[in-house]
Every structure is written in structure tokens, then in C-alpha cells.
Amino acid sequence: MSEAELDKLYEEVEFLKKQVIEIKEELEEIAGRQELDPAYEEKLKLLLSEEGTRYSSISEFKAAF
């Protein structure tokens, strides 16, 4: 490869690295917004636990939330 080809390849790699970093930051921001309200998270944990299986009807389940 010539010097010019190597330089162009390097520039393309640097451009792609910047894009990957930007996408990663966007994904982290999206993931950060997906955090649950702590009270709701506790209710979900309870629901998924053995004790959470005590709901015998949809209305009981809805009332819990």
C-alpha cells in the first residue's frame, strides 16, 4: 500500500471510531433513561418472587400496581 492509501485508511478508521463512540454514548443515555422508579422496581421484584405468585386474579394484580 502506498503512503496515501494508508493515510486514507487511517482517516476512515478514525472516522468510524468516532461514530462508534457517539453511538455508544447515545445507547448509554437511552439505557440511563430506562431506569425504573425504585418503588415500581420493588413491586416488580415482589411480583417475580414466590410471594408475588399470591395474586389469584387480574384485579388483585392490577390493585397491587
Secondary structure, 3 states (H helix, E strand, C coil): CCHHHHHHHHHHHHHHHHHHHHHHHHHHHHHHHCCCCHHHHHHHHHHHCCHHHHCCCHHHHHHHC
